Amino acid sequence: MGADLIERGMALRDALARAGGLPAIDRVLAGRLGRADRDMLLGWADDSVRGVFEVRSPALWRNLVDDLDYRVYGLGQAPPPGGFVTGTLLPLTDDGTAWLAAGGETFHPAADARQVARLAIDMATREPELVFRNPDKVKQGWEHMRRDREEFLAFFGGDELVLPTVEAEGRLNAYYRRRRDAALAARGRHRAVSDTGETTFVMPDGFFEFDTVGVIYDELDGFVVVPEYGMFRALFADPELASDREHANVLRAYLREDTIPPLPLRRMAAAFPEHMDPVFRRVLGNRTFTWKGCCASGSPATTRPSRCPGWPSSATGCSSWRGASASAHAPGTKSGSSSTNASITPR
């Protein structure tokens, strides 16, 4: 690693710190910069790494969040091997072979290993995208989700449930308690955990205002919980309900709210393909609307206004929803995703 590159990175880091750090990077990029400095800053904006690091050697750190090694430069005083560091790393090279300490690191002695491990677990749980920088973790995540989904199907008999909201939390936790009991028994531990009062699934805030919830465990989108799924599904099962204001408002809310992923609509299109057009035409007040024309695979989102007149301006198009859904449901996350929507009128 050339000393010139490290010195240039440190100078740029110090300038960025004076401007307010990484949150101010756009303001720094708007200033007068050479091409090399601009490219480096763009790399920092796109590929900085936050983590909890174990110091293997003064310049070689293992991130306990993504389980990858990083060669680190730019510290005034190198931490001793065996210790730990929490902080952010900035890429010095495009190939990920050299990283610059961003500044503001917190150092932990080796004796704090237990507390540091908890920090890493908390970070990985809150922000699973940090874990999936590691391709091996992505593969493990998909495999974990596949096994979890198979057990869900075996327990419930399908991957899509419509449950009374007051029963959903208990039903789902009965499933997770059974899984924990089976896992303990497989390890030779016979103490059941079913009576401990522990819970794995907690109903999101606001969901108890609605009569039903939908629980979907999709092979790609993962575990998704959405409100008022009973009315939503009934609407597409019987297009005549599109004339009912409560049912129509549920669909409008599903289209409007960014917190609700595209999966429920894709499920309706698969289950009731012949009902998509009449439901949307009635609810949107657009007689020429066609689901196939608007949401054909590969249809660019930029064509939505002209191809789908009457579509609400704040709704997200089908093709752009597909991309958003993939990023929202990282493989292997423990609790999946839930979507709440206060704009759906409770019954």
N, C-alpha and C positions, 0 to 999 in steps of 0.2 A: 504494500500500500504506500503510495507516494506521499511524502510529507507535504507537498504543495496542495494536494487534494484535501488532506486533513485540515491544513491551515485555512484554506478557502472555506471549507465547511464550517469551521469554528467561527470565522469572521461573519459568515452569513447567519449562523445561529445567534451570535451576539446581537446582530442588527435586528433580527426577528424578535429577540427577547425585548429589546428596547421599544419595539413597536407594539408589544403586547402578547408575544408568543404565537403559538400555532393558530389560535382563534383569529389573529390579525393577519394571517398569511395572504389573504386576498388583497388587503390594503398594500402590503409590501409588493405583491406582484403587479399592482397597478402603477408602481413607480418605475423609474428608469433603471433597468437592469441589463447586464450583458446576457447573451444567450445561455452561456453555461450556468450562470447563477439562476436564471429563470427556470431552466430545466431541472436544476437541483431542487429548487423550491416546489416546483410542481410535483416532483417525486415525494417530497415531504408531505405535501397535501394529500396525496393519494395512498401512500404506503408507509406512513409512520406506524410503529408497533408499540403498543402499551402492554406492560406485563409485569410479572413478578419473576425476577431472574436469580438463579443460583450462580454464584461466581465460581467457575471451574478453574480458571486462571485469570490473572488481572485483565486480560483482553478477551477472554472467551467466556460467554455467559450462556446458560441454558434457561430458556423461558419456561417456567413451570405451568404456564397457561396453554401454550401451543406445542410444548415439548420439542422445540427447535433450538439449535445453537446459533448464537450471534457473535461475530467478532466486533468488538466495540472499541472506539477511539474517542478522544476528545475530553477525557476526564482529567481534572487537575491532579487528583490523587487517586491512584488505582485502589479499589477495594481488595481486601485480602481474600485469597481462595477459601471457600467454605462458607463465606458470608452470603448475604442476599441483598438485592437492590430492587426497589419498586420505582418505575419511571417509564420514560418513553424513549425509543430509539428512532433515529432518522436515517434513511438510506443514503450512503455515500456513493454507491455504485448501482447500476441497473440490475446486476445479477445477484444482488443480495449477499455479496461476500464481505461487505464492510459497512459498519453502522456507526453513527455518531450519537453519543449521549446528548439528549436534548437539553439537559440542565434541570435543576430542581429535583434530582433523584433523592430518594430516602434510603439510607443504608441500615441493614439489620445484621446483627452478629449471628454466628452459627447457632448460638444458644436459643435464638428465637425461631428455630425451624418449625415448630408446631404452629405458632401464630402465623408465620409466613405461609405455611401450607393452607391455612384457612383463608388467607387473603387471596391466594391463587384460585381456590375453589369458588369463593364468592364472585371473583371477577369472571371466571368461566361460566358460572351459572347466570349472571346478569347479562353478559355479553357473549353469547356462544359464537358470534362471528369471529371473535379473537381466537378461539380454539381452531376454527376451520381454515386458518391460514395454512395449517399443516395438511397436505393432501391425504396423508394416512388417517388423520382424524376425520376427514370428510368421509372416507371409505368406511371407517368404523361407525360413524354416525348413521350412514344409510343402512348398514347391517343391523345396528341396534334398533332403528326404527322399523325395519322389516320384521324382526323377531317380535317386537312389541306389538305391532299391528296384527300379526298372526295370532297372538294370545288374546288380543282384544276381540278379534273375529270369533275365536273359539268360545269365548265367554259370553258374548252378546248375540252371536249368530249372524252378524252382519257388520258392515263398516259405517252404517249411517243410522242414527237413532233420533227419534223425536220423543222427548221426555217431558213430563210435567216439571216445571222449574223447581217445585218444592221437593221433588224426588231425585232430581238429577245428581246433586252432590253426593247423596247417600249411595246411589247406584254405582257411580263411578268409584267412590272410595271402597265399596265392597269388592269391586274388581281389583283395585290396587292392593288391598289387604290380602286378598287371596294370592296374588302374585308374590307378595312378600313372604307369606307363610310357606308357599311352595319353594321359594328360593332358600329360606332357612332350613327347611326339611332336606333339601338336596345337599346342603352343606353338613348335614348331621346334627343340626341344632333343632331341637324339638319344641322350643318355647315359641308358641304362636304369638304373633304381634297384633292379632285382630282385636284384642281387648285393651290395647294401650291407649286408645283415644287419638292416635296419630292420624293425620289426614294427608293425602297426597294432592287431591284436587279441591280447590276452594272456588266457589262460584264468584265470578267477577262482580265488581260493584255495579249495582243497578239492574242486574238480571232478574232479581226477584219481583220486579215490577211487571214482568211478562208471564203469560200463561205457560209457554213452552220454551224449550231450548232445543237446538239441533246440535248433535255431537257427531262429527264426521272424522273418521280416521282414514285419510286418503293415502294412497301409496306414494304420491309425490308431494302433496302439500302438508302431509302430516296430520296432527291432531288439532282440530278446529272446533270451536264452540261459538255458536251464533244465536242471537235472541229471536223469539217469535217464529221459529222455524216451522211450527205446525201450520200457522196461517200462510206462511210463504209457500210451503209445499202444497197446501190445499188449493191455493190460487192457481197453480199450474196444472194440478190434477183436474180442476173444474174451471175452465175459462170463464164461465158465467159469473164467477165470483169477482172478475175484474170490474164489474159494475158496482161492487160494494166498496164504500170509501175506506173502511178499515183495512181490507185486504190490499187495495190499491196503494194505500199509504205505506204498507209494509214493503212492497216492491220499490216504491220511490225512495224509501229510506235505504234499502239495500244498495240501490244505485248511487245514492248521494254520499253515503258515509265512507270515508277512506279507511275506517277501521274494519270494515267488513270486506273480506277477500272475495275474489271472483268465483271461488269454488262452489258455493251454493247455486249460482246461476248455471255453471257448467253441469252440475248434477241434474238440474231441472231440464236442461237441453238434452241430456242423455236419456232421462226417464220419460219426458213428455215432448218429444221433438215437434209433434204436430200442433202443440198448444202454444209454442213460443210466440208465433206471429200474432194470433188473436189476442193474447194477454197483453203483449207490448203495445199493439195498436190501440187497444181500448184505454190502457193506463196512460200512455203518452199522448193520446189524441192524434195519432198519425196513421192514416189509413194505408200509407205506402211502405211502412216499416217492414223489413224482413230481417229476421235473425241471421239467416244464412248470408245475406248481403252485407250486414253490418259486422258480423263476427266470424267470418270465414277465416280459417287458419291462415296466418301470415298477413292478414289485412293490416296495413299500417294504420296506426292510431291517427295519423294526420289526415286520413281520408274520412274520419268519422263525421264531421259536420256536414259534408256534402252527400255522403252515402246514407247517413242516418238522420235525416231531418226530423226534428222533434225530440231528439235525444237531449236530456237535461244537460245544460252547459257545464255543470259541476260534476257530472258523472264521469267515471273513468271508462274508457273503451275496453273491449274484450282483449285485444291483443296486448295493450299496455298492462292490463290487469294480470295477464299471464306472467309477465316479467316481475311485477311487483310481488305476486304470490310466491314465486320461487325464492326471492330474497327474504321474504318475511318468515318463512318456515324453514329454518336451517335444519338439516338432517340430524337426528339424534338428540334434539333438545328434550329435556325431561318433561316439560309441561306443555309443549306444543304452543298453540296460539288460541287466544280468545278474542272475541270482538263484541264490544258493547256499543249500543246505539241509543242514546237518550231521545233521539228524534222520532223513534217509532212510538206511536201512541199506545200506552198500556191499555189493556181492555178492562 
